[in-house]
Amino acid sequence: MRSSRDLQQPEDKSAALLLDAAINALAKALKAMNFYPPEHPLRDESVSSALENLNDLLSGSQLVLLWSREACTLAGDPPIKNSSLTARSLAREMLTRKLQRLIILPGLSLSDLKAFLSIATTDAANIQTEGGIEAAMLNSGITTICANEVNLSLLSTIKNGSTEPQTAPTPGTEGTEADPDSAVAEGEISTGGIGIEQQKDNDKTPAHNSQDNAEATLDLQFSKLGMDILLGMLKAEDRESHFLQLAREVIDSSEEFKQQEAFEALLHVIEALIEIYFSSGRSSSQKEFIKYALEQIASGAMTGFLLDRIEEHIEGNEPLFNSICSVLGQSLAYPLIQRLCVAESLHARKTIAIALTRSGEAAISALVAMLRDERWYVVRNMVTILGEIVSPESIKALRMVSQHPEPKVRKEVVKALVKVNPQASEAPLISMLAEPDKDVLRQVIFSLGTIRSKTAIRPLLEMVNATDTFLKDLELKKMAVSALGRIGDKQATEPLLDILYVKGWFAPRRWHELKVAAATALGHIGDESALPKLKRLANSDSDLGKACGEATDNIERVLK
């Protein structure tokens, strides 16, 4: 029989490393048998790798592997207390099928190992219905691997930490499970004199809770291994029906992660699915189903986790979360908006707004719905985000709130309209020249000049020439004149020249400021017909004369 002491020779690897490699390979092969279709090459590759690692342990001698709740141990060695999570999760799978001892004989064949792994992936209840794992292996014709049923009293001994595990004899020898003197009735566990009721009470101790946590960790580790295999298969699969089936398996397996609150692991699943979604060569139906899978995985408790990560805006994660928002914009829009409404810090509000912007048109329906909110600051936030999403739908939504009772909202609407589509914003902006709030009106005038709206020339001139003897609206008139200069159309030349010769007896200083603004605007328009009058006024030693001189130079520079 092979033990670790037989392996501890200078030229060989340590028994611990050999055993760890064999157990990890065996765990991967077990998962591969469970998930890969029979004809898939990675299935045989995983089993062959497990065979190679087990043969390294065998080296021509019989090998006995002991499975306990803690790990897998070579017979004759002390129990391992701190083994890998993969080994412990595989041990759990074996014990679930009442396998305590696995006896591997020299000459282990690939067919026997594959047949054993196939049995090990069978539901534990079905194995017991068919007479147990020994009977199942015998019926499969396996000759190089033997197994014996678990003796529950031995499990208790190992669990309680004895220095030497009391292993059951090999099949066919004295003291097997078939011997009435050594059998323990099913459901009873020898506890060293502790009664069943007392044992149940002990199960409620902190140690038992710790054991439950350890088991949950094992389950998660095995789930991760299975998920990695599934995602690898999904990436390599081109056949439509197989692809959809694997995607369903990913959705179902993700529920296990949610139950264990393994959200970080689920984030890696989402990242892999995003990569598949954006990969070239995928059909529209495959992309659509990946999107559906992402929506299912991101739902429920996972949504809160994603929102937290988006709000944190950790450097380096931007590409992933931008992609998530791009694909799942419609699903995440409402939760993101709700989080935005309660976010306290400016940083959080900014990062959430960026995420909604990355969602694009998919978020518009959710944003539009919030435009009816009674809180003006919420509406303003929605308008700001709509202004960052370049879409015809945004224009329609923004026009809905152009008459909002709160001036701050209307001002934000003006900014957003220009950002979304300067040409399409022209008509709604001109309609807002009748805006009663001066702050909003200033933004409208400035925006019309920015988009160089020729349609706005006449309304702007009317605003400049409106009767105002004492120029109480000087600031607005100056802004309108500047906007006409930025528009740069010669239609405004004569009206602006007329301003230069207004006497302005009742408010000379104010009129002087307006004349300086008009001269500057004429310089921007560049109409040579304005040169004679501008040159005449340029001779005066005043701010107006200086402005006319600069305007003349600008026009002549353009003409050259």
Secondary structure, 3 states (H helix, E strand, C coil): CECHHHHCCCCCCCHHHHHHHHHHHHHHHHHHHHHCCCCCHHHHHHHHHHHHHHHHHHCCCCEEEEECCCCEEECCCCCCCCCCHHHHHHHHHHHHCCEEEEEECCCCCHHHHHHHHHHHCCCHHHHHHCCCHHHHHHHCCCCCEEEEECCHHHHHHHHCCCCCCCCCCCCCCCCCCCCCCCCCCCCCCCCCCCCHHHHHHHCCCHHHHHHHHHHHHHHHHHHHHHHHHHHHHHHHCCCHHHHHHHHHHHHHHHHHHHHCCCHHHHHHHHHHHHHHHHCCCCCHHHHHHHHHHHHHHCCCHHHHHHHHHHHHCCCCCHHHHHHHHHHCHHHHHHHHHHHHHHCCCHHHHHHHHHHHHHHHHHHHHHHHHHHHCCCHHHHHHHHHHHHHCCCHHHHHHHHHCCCCCCHHHHHHHHHHHHHHCCCCCHHHHHHHHHCCCHHHHHHHHHHHHHCCCHHHHHHHHHHHHCCCCCCCCHHHHHHHHHHHHHHCCHHHHHHHHHHHCCCCCCCHHHHHHHHHHHHHHHHHHCCHHHHHHHHHHHCCCCHHHHHHHHHHHHHHHHHC
